[in-house]
């Protein structure tokens, strides 16, 4: 692991997923995610929207896709990083500046999202575990994040 301060280790009900964060692409989003991770915001949160061949979405405290954190929404940091298998990107509403705590991991290429959603990381280990996450919209008896830590804090 290149940079433990910008690496997330996420334990899910399907196994471990390691995400390399990209502060070079989205510094404010990465700082926000790290703050939420360090507050244990994501621990126990479900993957509420999981679409075969597309993506697995999580980060809603209500488990419905309707909620965010106690912090204000983020201004978009759209970038040229492509939405491909393993890309981690922020979910948002119609307003480009409405991302908060929800994010998704791409199962496959989703290049139609490029430059319209903020890419802030990529899965560098455990993509086979992401592939096992139960599908649905909404998901019945969904898989969840058990815990997430910034790798530097776990040392």
Secondary structure, 3 states (H helix, E strand, C coil): CCCHHHEEEEEECCEEEEEEECHHHHHHHHHHHHHHHHCCCCCCCEEEEEECCCEEEECCCCCCCCCCCCCCCECCCCCCCCCCCCEEEECCCCCCCCECCCEEEECCCCHHHCCCCCEEEEEEECHHHHHCCCCECCCCCCCEEEEEEEHHHHC
